[in-house]
Amino acid sequence: MELTRRPLFNPGGDTEVRDRRMIGGNTTNLNDFNNLKYPWTSDWYRQAMNNFWIPEEINLGRDVKDYPRLPAAERRTYDKILSFLVFLDSIQTANLPAVGEYITANEVNLCLTIQSFQECVHSQAYSYMLDTICSPTERSDILYQWKNDAHLLRRNTFIGDLYNEFQLKKDERTFLRVLVANYILEGVYFYSGFMFFYNLGRNGKMPGSVQEIRYINRDENTHLWLFRSILLELREERPELFSPENAEMIRGMIDEGVRQETEWGRYVIGDEVQGLNTAMVTDYIRYLGNLRCSSLGLGTLYEGYDREPESMRWVSQYADANLVKTDFFEAKSTAYAKSAALVDDL
């Protein structure tokens, strides 16, 4: 079924909350914070607003000294993973408004708008990191590594093609696919990439970069919560969209995302980075895949990867940006704290 793009001005739209729909509704586009069809958006909105932070407030002085001293394998990994993260946040910024054009629940669109802003802040953070520790030439080389690295180009192409698919086809199944692509990006790709930076932190390296990532991780946790909630609400309203065939499609997309992320981890980290190896990386990414799949009520994909691997327990400890607690199984922040209350204690 074709999607209907929401009008911007719609005086004939529904005013009854009970008539509101995630897609296919008749919205007035009026921002009313007191009458919500989806009450979880209120908590999400407050959490996102409390997460406000400024990348330049984090001191990268140590990183300037550490970066040229990193072993060749670690520096290569830092550059390539950062290059991929820059791409992911950039394409998210461009794609979220396209998704919002077809969401007819206004409170959800408010959340998507804040997410778009936060993705811009993340891009700013990566630029600040590169501008501080690199020469202009090195910075440009890192940003555009996909032009010379065939593996990185394949990674970018996979997610880029899924997003482009929705630019060309505005039907409900394609919309479901772009939502799942967002969910994979937020819940597998980002979390896997952050893991490398936390490993640097536990080895006493690049503390400023690690703290930037912790703030970004805190935001991405809410983004994951948002897309999981959208998918679950959509399943309640449009159960036919989650037919056995489409459920297998979603499982297959997550499985493919895990496969690509695992191959990428072996390529950029391998067995040459202190504190990590291919087995640890593979275990962690499969755990993430199972977690994301089960959180949608679609079971698990990989037997024996239902719990955070013992060898990777330190990841969630670093992802806890001081007072902000994270429930990884629900993909939901469970405490509020402004970034101003956080200090660089790494």
C-alpha positions as CSV (number, residue, x, y, z in Angstrom):
1,M,0.0,0.0,0.0
2,E,1.3,3.5,-0.9
3,L,2.0,5.9,1.9
4,T,0.3,9.2,2.2
5,R,2.6,12.2,2.9
6,R,1.3,14.3,5.7
7,P,0.2,17.9,4.7
8,L,1.7,20.8,6.5
9,F,-1.5,22.8,6.8
10,N,-4.5,20.7,7.4
11,P,-7.4,22.5,9.0
12,G,-9.6,19.5,8.4
13,G,-7.3,17.2,10.5
14,D,-8.4,15.0,13.4
15,T,-8.4,16.7,16.8
16,E,-9.3,13.5,18.8
17,V,-6.2,11.9,20.3
18,R,-7.7,8.4,19.9
19,D,-7.8,8.9,16.1
20,R,-4.1,9.6,15.8
21,R,-2.0,7.1,13.9
22,M,1.7,6.5,13.4
23,I,1.2,6.4,9.6
24,G,-1.9,7.1,7.5
25,G,-3.5,9.4,10.0
26,N,-5.1,12.8,9.4
27,T,-3.0,15.1,11.5
28,T,-3.4,18.8,12.0
29,N,0.4,19.2,12.8
30,L,-0.5,21.1,16.0
31,N,2.1,20.6,18.7
32,D,0.1,19.8,21.8
33,F,2.2,18.6,24.7
34,N,-0.8,17.9,26.9
35,N,-2.8,15.5,24.7
36,L,-0.6,12.6,23.5
37,K,-1.6,9.4,21.8
38,Y,1.9,7.9,22.7
39,P,2.7,9.0,26.3
40,W,6.2,7.6,26.2
41,T,7.1,10.5,23.9
42,S,6.9,12.8,26.9
43,D,9.6,11.0,28.8
44,W,11.7,10.7,25.6
45,Y,11.4,14.4,24.9
46,R,12.5,15.4,28.4
47,Q,15.4,12.9,28.3
48,A,16.6,14.3,25.0
49,M,16.3,17.9,26.1
50,N,18.3,17.1,29.3
51,N,21.0,15.5,27.2
52,F,22.0,18.8,25.6
53,W,25.8,19.2,25.4
54,I,28.5,21.1,23.5
55,P,31.4,19.1,22.0
56,E,33.9,21.9,22.5
57,E,33.4,21.8,26.2
58,I,35.4,18.6,26.4
59,N,39.2,19.0,26.7
60,L,41.1,17.1,24.0
61,G,44.5,18.2,25.2
62,R,45.6,14.7,26.1
63,D,44.4,13.4,22.8
64,V,46.6,15.8,20.9
65,K,49.6,14.1,22.6
66,D,48.2,10.5,22.5
67,Y,47.1,10.4,18.8
68,P,50.6,10.5,17.2
69,R,51.8,7.9,19.7
70,L,49.1,5.4,19.0
71,P,50.4,2.1,17.6
72,A,49.9,2.0,13.8
73,A,47.1,-0.6,14.1
74,E,45.2,1.5,16.7
75,R,45.6,4.7,14.8
76,R,44.4,3.0,11.6
77,T,41.4,1.6,13.5
78,Y,40.6,5.0,15.1
79,D,40.7,6.7,11.7
80,K,38.5,4.1,9.9
81,I,35.9,3.7,12.6
82,L,35.6,7.5,13.0
83,S,35.2,7.9,9.3
84,F,32.3,5.4,9.3
85,L,30.7,7.1,12.3
86,V,30.9,10.5,10.5
87,F,29.1,9.0,7.5
88,L,26.4,7.4,9.7
89,D,25.6,10.5,11.5
90,S,25.6,12.6,8.3
91,I,23.2,10.3,6.5
92,Q,21.0,10.1,9.6
93,T,20.7,13.9,9.6
94,A,19.6,13.8,5.9
95,N,17.2,10.8,6.3
96,L,15.2,11.6,9.4
97,P,13.2,14.4,7.8
98,A,12.3,12.1,5.0
99,V,10.9,9.6,7.5
100,G,9.1,12.3,9.4
101,E,7.2,13.4,6.2
102,Y,5.1,10.2,6.6
103,I,4.8,10.0,10.4
104,T,1.3,11.4,11.2
105,A,1.7,11.4,15.0
106,N,2.9,14.9,15.8
107,E,4.5,14.0,19.1
108,V,6.7,11.4,17.4
109,N,7.7,14.0,14.8
110,L,8.8,16.3,17.6
111,C,11.1,13.5,18.8
112,L,12.5,13.0,15.3
113,T,13.2,16.7,15.0
114,I,15.3,16.6,18.2
115,Q,17.1,13.5,17.0
116,S,18.0,15.3,13.8
117,F,19.5,18.2,15.8
118,Q,21.5,15.7,18.0
119,E,22.9,14.0,14.9
120,C,24.2,17.4,13.8
121,V,25.8,17.8,17.2
122,H,27.5,14.4,16.8
123,S,28.9,15.5,13.4
124,Q,30.2,18.6,15.1
125,A,31.8,16.5,17.7
126,Y,33.6,14.3,15.2
127,S,34.8,17.4,13.3
128,Y,36.0,18.9,16.6
129,M,38.0,15.7,17.3
130,L,39.6,15.7,13.9
131,D,40.3,19.4,13.8
132,T,42.0,19.1,17.1
133,I,44.2,16.1,16.7
134,C,44.9,16.1,12.9
135,S,46.4,18.3,10.3
136,P,43.9,19.6,7.6
137,T,45.2,17.0,5.2
138,E,44.8,14.1,7.6
139,R,41.3,15.3,8.5
140,S,40.2,15.3,4.9
141,D,41.8,11.9,4.3
142,I,39.8,10.4,7.3
143,L,36.5,12.0,6.3
144,Y,36.7,10.6,2.7
145,Q,38.4,7.3,3.3
146,W,35.5,5.6,1.6
147,K,36.9,7.0,-1.7
148,N,40.0,4.8,-1.3
149,D,38.9,2.0,1.0
150,A,36.7,-0.5,-0.9
151,H,35.5,-2.2,2.3
152,L,34.4,1.2,3.9
153,L,32.6,2.1,0.6
154,R,30.7,-1.2,0.8
155,R,29.6,-0.4,4.4
156,N,28.4,3.0,3.4
157,T,26.7,1.6,0.3
158,F,24.7,-1.0,2.3
159,I,23.0,1.6,4.5
160,G,22.9,4.3,1.9
161,D,21.1,2.0,-0.6
162,L,18.5,1.2,2.1
163,Y,17.9,4.9,2.6
164,N,17.8,5.6,-1.1
165,E,15.3,2.9,-1.6
166,F,12.8,4.9,0.5
167,Q,13.5,8.0,-1.6
168,L,12.3,6.0,-4.6
169,K,9.5,3.9,-3.2
170,K,6.9,5.3,-0.9
171,D,5.0,2.2,0.1
172,E,4.5,0.8,3.6
173,R,6.8,-2.2,3.2
174,T,9.7,0.1,2.1
175,F,8.8,2.4,5.0
176,L,9.1,-0.6,7.4
177,R,12.5,-1.4,5.9
178,V,13.8,2.1,6.4
179,L,12.7,2.1,10.0
180,V,14.5,-1.2,10.5
181,A,17.6,0.2,8.8
182,N,17.6,3.1,11.3
183,Y,17.2,0.6,14.1
184,I,20.2,-1.4,12.9
185,L,22.3,1.7,12.4
186,E,21.5,3.0,15.9
187,G,21.6,-0.3,17.7
188,V,24.3,-2.3,16.1
189,Y,26.6,-0.1,14.0
190,F,27.0,2.7,16.5
191,Y,27.3,0.5,19.5
192,S,29.9,-1.6,17.8
193,G,31.9,1.4,16.8
194,F,31.7,3.0,20.3
195,M,33.2,-0.2,21.7
196,F,36.6,0.5,20.1
197,F,36.8,3.9,21.7
198,Y,35.9,2.5,25.2
199,N,38.7,0.0,24.7
200,L,41.1,3.0,24.2
201,G,39.7,4.5,27.4
202,R,40.3,1.4,29.5
203,N,43.9,1.4,28.2
204,G,44.3,5.0,29.3
205,K,44.4,6.5,25.8
206,M,42.5,9.4,24.1
207,P,40.4,10.3,27.1
208,G,38.8,13.3,25.4
209,S,37.7,11.2,22.4
210,V,36.2,8.6,24.8
211,Q,34.2,11.3,26.6
212,E,32.9,12.7,23.4
213,I,31.8,9.2,22.4
214,R,30.1,8.7,25.8
215,Y,27.9,11.7,25.3
216,I,27.1,10.6,21.7
217,N,26.3,7.1,23.0
218,R,23.9,8.6,25.6
219,D,22.1,10.3,22.7
220,E,22.1,7.3,20.5
221,N,20.6,5.2,23.3
222,T,17.5,7.5,23.2
223,H,17.4,7.3,19.4
224,L,17.4,3.5,19.6
225,W,14.6,3.7,22.2
226,L,12.7,6.0,19.8
227,F,12.8,3.7,16.7
228,R,12.1,0.6,18.8
229,S,9.0,2.4,20.1
230,I,7.9,3.5,16.6
231,L,8.2,-0.1,15.4
232,L,6.3,-1.6,18.3
233,E,3.5,1.0,18.0
234,L,3.3,0.3,14.3
235,R,3.0,-3.4,15.0
236,E,0.0,-2.7,17.3
237,E,-1.7,-0.4,14.8
238,R,-0.9,-2.3,11.6
239,P,-0.3,-6.0,12.5
240,E,-0.5,-7.0,8.9
241,L,2.8,-5.1,8.3
242,F,4.4,-7.6,10.6
243,S,3.3,-10.7,8.7
244,P,5.5,-13.8,9.0
245,E,7.1,-12.9,5.7
246,N,7.9,-9.3,6.9
247,A,9.1,-10.6,10.3
248,E,11.6,-12.8,8.4
249,M,12.6,-9.9,6.3
250,I,13.3,-7.9,9.5
251,R,15.3,-10.8,11.0
252,G,17.2,-11.1,7.7
253,M,18.0,-7.4,7.7
254,I,19.4,-7.6,11.3
255,D,21.3,-10.7,10.4
256,E,22.9,-9.0,7.4
257,G,23.7,-5.9,9.5
258,V,25.4,-8.2,12.0
259,R,27.3,-10.0,9.3
260,Q,28.6,-6.8,7.8
261,E,29.5,-5.3,11.1
262,T,31.4,-8.5,12.1
263,E,33.3,-8.5,8.8
264,W,34.1,-4.8,9.4
265,G,35.3,-5.5,12.9
266,R,37.6,-8.2,11.7
267,Y,38.9,-5.8,9.1
268,V,39.5,-2.7,11.2
269,I,40.3,-4.3,14.6
270,G,41.4,-7.8,13.9
271,D,43.9,-9.2,16.4
272,E,46.3,-6.3,16.4
273,V,44.6,-3.8,18.8
274,Q,45.6,-4.1,22.5
275,G,42.7,-5.5,24.6
276,L,40.6,-6.7,21.6
277,N,40.5,-9.6,19.2
278,T,38.3,-11.0,16.5
279,A,36.6,-13.4,18.8
280,M,35.6,-10.7,21.3
281,V,34.4,-8.4,18.6
282,T,32.3,-11.2,17.0
283,D,30.8,-12.3,20.3
284,Y,29.8,-8.7,21.1
285,I,28.2,-7.9,17.7
286,R,26.2,-11.1,17.8
287,Y,25.0,-10.3,21.3
288,L,23.9,-6.9,19.9
289,G,22.1,-8.6,17.0
290,N,20.2,-10.9,19.4
291,L,19.3,-8.0,21.7
292,R,17.9,-5.9,18.9
293,C,15.9,-8.8,17.4
294,S,14.4,-9.9,20.7
295,S,13.6,-6.3,21.7
296,L,11.2,-6.3,18.7
297,G,9.6,-9.6,19.8
298,L,11.2,-11.5,17.0
299,G,13.3,-14.0,19.0
300,T,17.0,-14.4,18.6
301,L,19.3,-15.1,15.7
302,Y,22.4,-16.7,17.2
303,E,22.3,-19.5,19.8
304,G,24.5,-18.8,22.8
305,Y,24.7,-15.0,22.5
306,D,21.8,-14.0,24.7
307,R,23.9,-12.3,27.4
308,E,26.6,-9.7,27.3
309,P,29.8,-11.6,26.8
310,E,31.9,-11.8,30.0
311,S,34.9,-10.5,28.1
312,M,33.0,-7.3,27.0
313,R,31.3,-6.3,30.3
314,W,33.5,-3.2,30.4
315,V,31.7,-1.8,27.4
316,S,28.5,-1.0,29.2
317,Q,30.4,0.4,32.1
318,Y,32.1,2.9,29.9
319,A,28.8,3.6,28.1
320,D,27.4,4.8,31.5
321,A,28.2,8.5,31.3
322,N,28.4,9.0,35.0
323,L,24.9,9.5,36.4
324,V,23.1,8.5,33.3
325,K,22.1,4.9,33.7
326,T,21.3,2.7,30.7
327,D,19.0,-0.3,30.4
328,F,20.5,-2.1,27.4
329,F,17.8,-4.7,27.3
330,E,15.0,-2.1,27.0
331,A,17.1,0.3,25.0
332,K,15.8,3.1,27.3
333,S,17.5,5.7,29.5
334,T,16.4,5.3,33.1
335,A,17.7,8.5,34.7
336,Y,18.0,12.1,33.7
337,A,21.1,14.2,34.0
338,K,22.3,17.3,32.2
339,S,25.8,17.0,30.6
340,A,26.9,20.0,32.6
341,A,26.8,17.7,35.7
342,L,29.2,15.3,34.1
343,V,33.0,15.5,34.4
344,D,35.8,13.8,32.6
345,D,36.8,11.2,35.1
346,L,38.4,8.7,32.7
